[in-house]
Amino acid sequence: MVLESFGLSLVFNQHFHTKFKQVNSSNLLIGSVYEFFSSLRQYPYLKENYTKILNENAYLKEQILQNSIQANKISDKFSEKQFKFIPAQVINNSITHTKNYLTLNKGASSGIMPGMGVIAKSGIVGSVKSVSEHFATVASLLHTDILVSAKLIPSNVIGTIHWCGYNPLQLQLLYIPRHLKVEVGDKVVTSGYDATFHTDIPIGAVSRVELNKESLFYDILVDISTDFSTLQHVYVLENNLRVEKESLEDVTRAYYD
């Protein structure tokens, strides 16, 4: 009788243990499903919070730029509010062509217009080419028709950035005179000479310097600071004084030409 009771106890315990494992597995599965759907329900809130962070970053960038202007003692009521930062998401991108473009999820309804500069946290990205109501296309720095006014740090000499069309990690820095000192590692930033970008936005760093005997200018390669293959979020620059500046320059050119 004792042996029978002991045997029944073993059978019952084994059956209970199996059921317990099945219930645990079932609970784990159900819990995973609930967690998945919970994350789906939370996604709109996460997206909303992330958009809020991007807008706050844009505001902070505007404040940093204004502080920089004031620190250089060129502050006035116009220049302090010259640039506005509009956050946007990259929803399409190419880096394998000679003329590469990005598509942004913001357009005319967000205040974006052709000709505006586009930057990322790491540096310059390109300029807006076309806009619709809710989207914008951007000619990236990896575009053989794009030229950007740049300066070398620490010499502050002005040159022109151009992409050759084959290496998405490097640019050319043109028109740097041979009498100047240029070294590998020198920083390259925007000059602020055009109306698209404000000054001192990172472009990259000098990675190669060559000088032919009969050349007036250096052959300089620059490693790009922006990784275009992983680009997701950018800021579009709205220059409130762009039209005034370009109109005046057009009148001046027409007069002397």
N, C-alpha and C positions, 0 to 999 in steps of 0.2 A: 504493500500500500504506500509506504514511504517512497519507494522507487518510482511508482506511478505518479505520485504527487510531484516529485522532483522533475520527472520527465515532462509533465504538463507545464510546470513552471518554466522550464527551458524553452519549450515550444511557444508559450505565451510571450516570454521575454523577447525571443527572436522575432516573433510576429510584430510585437510592439515596436521594437527597434527599427525594423524595416519600414513600418508605417511612419514612424517618426522621421526617418530619413526622407521618405517620399513627401511628407508634409513640409519639411524644411526645404527640399528642392523646389516644391511647388511655390512656397512662400518667397523663395529667392527669385524665381522666375516672375511671379506676380509683382514683387517689389521692383525688379528691374524694369518691367513694363510701366509701372506707375511712375518710376523715376524718369523714364524716357518722356512720357506724356507730360509730366510736371515740368521738365525742362522745356518742352515745346510751349507750354502755357507761359513760362517765364521769359521766353525769347523776346516777345515784344517789349517787355520791361527792360531787359538787358540791352536791346537795340536802342531803346529810348535813352537809357543812361549813357550808352557809349556816344550817341549823338550829342548829348549834353556835354560830355567831356571834350569832344572835338570842338564844340562851340566855345567852351571855356578856354581851350588851348588857343583858339583863334584870337580871343580877346586878350589873352596874356601876351601873344606875339605882338599885337598892336601896342600894348603897353610897353613892352621891351623896346620896340622900335622908337616909340615916342621918347622914352628915357634916353636912348642913344642919341637922338637928335638934340635933346636938351643938354646932354653932357658935352656935346661938341659945339655948344653955344651958337647953334643956328636955329634955335627955337623961335617960332612965331605961330600965330593962331591958325595959319594955313598948313605949314609943314607938319605940325604936330598931329594933324588928322589926315595927312595925305594918303596913307595906305590903309585899306581895310582888308582883312583876311576872311575868305569864304571857304569853310571846310567842305570837302567833297570826297566821294569814294570812287576809286578806279574800278570800272566794271568791264573794261576790255583793254588789252595792251598788246603791243607787238615789239619785238627787239631784233627780229631776224631779217628785216628788210633794210633797204638803204634810206627809205623815208618812212619812219615809224610813227605811229599815232597811239594815243590813249583815248578812251571814252570815259567821261565822268557822269555821275548820276545827278548832276545839277546843271541847270541851263538858264535861259533868260529870266524865268520866273524867280530865280535866286539872285538876279543882278549880274550874271556873268555875260560878258560880251567878247567878241573877237579881239585879239590883241593883248588880252590880259595875261600876265605872267602866272606860272604855276610852280609851286615849290613843295617840297616834302620836308620832314623833320631833318633829313640828312643833307638837304641842299636843293639846288635848282632842278626842275623837271622839264619845263618847256613853256610854250605859249599857246593860248586858246586860238584855234583856227576857225571853227564854225560852232554855232549854237542853235538849238531848237528850244522849245518851251521848257523841257525838263532835262535835256542832255547837252553835253558839250564835247567836241573833239579837240584834242590837244596835239600839236606837232611837238614831239618830244625832243630832247637834246640829241637823241639818236636819229637825227634827220639831216641829210646832207645839205639842205637848203637853209638850215638854221645857223645864224651867226649871233654870238652874244658878246657884248663888250665886257671885258674882264680886267682884273689887275692882279699883279703879283704881290705877295706879302713876303718879306717886309719892304721891298723897294718901292711899292705903289706904282710901278710902271704899268701903262695901259696896253693891252693887246686884244686880240679877238679869238674867241673859242669857236672851233669848228670840228665837226665829226667827219672822219674819212669815209665811213660807210661799211666797215667790216668788223671792227672789234668793239663790242658793246661795253667794254670796261675802260676804254681809253679815248681821249680827245686830243686834238692838236691845239696848241696855243701859238697863234700867228703874230707876226709883226713886232717881235721883241728885238730891239736893236742889239747888234753885236758888242757894242762898247759897254753894255750893262752887265752886271754880275748876276748870273742865274745858277741856282744850285738844286740838285735833287732834294726833294722834301719841301721846297718852297710852296706855300699855300697859294691857291688860285681862287679868287672870289669875284662876285659881280662888282662892276665899277660904279653902277648907278648913273652912267652917262645917258642911257636910253630911258624911256618912260615906262618900260615893261617891268623892270626889277629895281628895287632899292639897293643901296650899296651893301657890300660885305656878306652877301648870301654865299655859302660854300659851293664851290664847283668841283674842286678836287685838289690833288697835290702833284707837283712835278715828279715824274718818274724817269725821264730820260732827257738829256740835254746834249745836242750836237751842234757843231758849227763848221760849215764848209769854208775853205779858204777865201773864196770869192763871194760868199753870200753876205748880204747886208743884215740878215736876220737869223736868229737861232732856229733850229728845228727842235721843237719842244713837245714832248708827250706828257699828258696829264691823266693820272688815274682818277676816274670819276668817283665822287663821294656818294652818289646815289646808286643803289642797286635796283635797276629797272626791272629785273626779273622777279622781284618780290614786292614791288610797289603796290600798296593797297589804299593808302589814305594820303590826300594832298590838300594844299591850301591855294586857292586862287586869289591873286593880288589885284585889288581894285585901286587904281591910282586916281584919286579925285582931281589931280591937276594935269593929267595926261593930255587931254584935249587942248588946254591952254598952252602947254609947252610945245606940243607938236604943231599947233596952228602958228605960233610965233616963229618957229624954226622954218616952217614951210614958206612963210612970207619973206623971211630973210634970204632963203635960198633962191626964191623967185626973183628977188630984187638984184642979187649979185650975179645970177646966172643969165 
